[in-house]
Amino acid sequence: MYKLTVFIPEEALEQVKSALFAAGAGTIGNYEACCWQVQGVGQFKPLAGSNPHIGAQDKLEKVPEWRVEMVVAQKNMAQVVEALKQAHPYETPAYDIIEVLDF
């Protein structure tokens, strides 16, 4: 089992979560569509050659974003990451995946 953490702008929150759930993320035992989320502020500066969804090249941006965490079974990982990249509005979504150990 793995945990996916992704940062999503407010306007795309439900769309991205729905895509991830449909691809197989967020299932724990007899429960589905499970996640944890908290709002914060993301910061980035688009560089030359970028095509930013929000902001402009060479200008520092600070935007409200949601940090969303959900579990993903190894067998679903490739399709979940692909769904994330397709549904997320950012040119390069920020996400990480860590292994969850169960002892």
C-alpha positions as CSV (number, residue, x, y, z in Angstrom):
1,M,0.0,0.0,0.0
2,Y,1.2,3.5,-0.8
3,K,0.1,7.0,0.2
4,L,-0.3,9.6,-2.5
5,T,-0.1,13.3,-1.5
6,V,-1.1,15.9,-4.1
7,F,-1.5,19.7,-4.1
8,I,-4.6,20.9,-5.9
9,P,-6.0,24.4,-6.6
10,E,-9.5,25.1,-5.1
11,E,-11.3,25.1,-8.4
12,A,-10.1,21.7,-9.4
13,L,-10.3,19.9,-6.0
14,E,-13.4,17.8,-6.6
15,Q,-12.6,17.0,-10.2
16,V,-9.1,15.7,-9.4
17,K,-10.3,13.7,-6.4
18,S,-13.1,12.1,-8.4
19,A,-10.6,11.1,-11.1
20,L,-8.2,9.6,-8.5
21,F,-11.1,7.6,-6.9
22,A,-12.3,6.4,-10.3
23,A,-8.8,5.1,-11.0
24,G,-8.7,3.1,-7.8
25,A,-7.3,5.4,-5.1
26,G,-8.8,5.9,-1.7
27,T,-10.0,2.4,-0.8
28,I,-9.4,1.2,2.7
29,G,-11.0,-2.1,3.7
30,N,-14.8,-1.8,3.1
31,Y,-14.6,2.0,2.5
32,E,-14.0,3.9,-0.7
33,A,-13.5,7.6,-1.6
34,C,-11.3,8.0,1.5
35,C,-8.9,10.9,1.8
36,W,-7.6,13.6,4.1
37,Q,-7.4,17.2,3.0
38,V,-6.3,20.5,4.4
39,Q,-6.0,24.0,2.8
40,G,-2.8,25.9,2.6
41,V,-0.9,28.2,0.3
42,G,1.3,27.0,-2.5
43,Q,4.1,29.0,-4.0
44,F,5.8,28.8,-7.4
45,K,7.6,30.9,-10.1
46,P,7.0,29.8,-13.7
47,L,10.2,29.8,-15.7
48,A,10.9,30.5,-19.4
49,G,9.3,27.8,-21.5
50,S,6.5,27.1,-19.0
51,N,2.8,27.3,-19.7
52,P,1.3,28.1,-16.3
53,H,-2.3,27.4,-15.5
54,I,-2.1,30.2,-12.9
55,G,0.3,33.2,-13.0
56,A,2.9,34.4,-15.5
57,Q,6.5,33.5,-16.3
58,D,9.1,35.1,-14.0
59,K,6.5,36.2,-11.5
60,L,6.3,34.6,-8.0
61,E,2.8,33.3,-7.3
62,K,1.1,32.3,-4.1
63,V,-2.2,30.5,-4.4
64,P,-4.7,28.7,-2.1
65,E,-4.3,25.0,-2.7
66,W,-5.5,21.8,-1.0
67,R,-3.1,19.1,0.2
68,V,-4.9,15.8,-0.4
69,E,-3.7,12.5,0.9
70,M,-5.1,9.0,0.0
71,V,-4.0,5.4,-0.1
72,V,-3.3,3.6,-3.3
73,A,-2.8,-0.2,-3.8
74,Q,0.3,-1.0,-5.7
75,K,-1.8,-2.7,-8.5
76,N,-3.6,0.7,-9.1
77,M,-0.6,3.0,-8.9
78,A,0.2,3.5,-12.6
79,Q,-3.5,4.2,-13.5
80,V,-3.9,6.6,-10.5
81,V,-0.8,8.6,-11.5
82,E,-2.0,8.8,-15.1
83,A,-5.4,9.9,-13.9
84,L,-3.8,12.6,-11.7
85,K,-1.8,13.9,-14.6
86,Q,-4.8,14.0,-16.9
87,A,-7.2,15.6,-14.4
88,H,-4.9,18.1,-12.7
89,P,-4.9,21.6,-14.3
90,Y,-1.2,22.3,-13.6
91,E,1.3,21.7,-16.3
92,T,3.4,19.9,-13.7
93,P,1.4,18.8,-10.7
94,A,3.2,18.5,-7.4
95,Y,2.7,15.1,-5.8
96,D,4.6,12.5,-3.9
97,I,4.1,8.8,-3.2
98,I,5.4,7.0,-0.1
99,E,5.2,3.3,0.9
100,V,2.9,2.6,3.9
101,L,4.1,-0.3,6.0
102,D,1.7,-2.4,8.0
103,F,3.3,-4.4,10.9
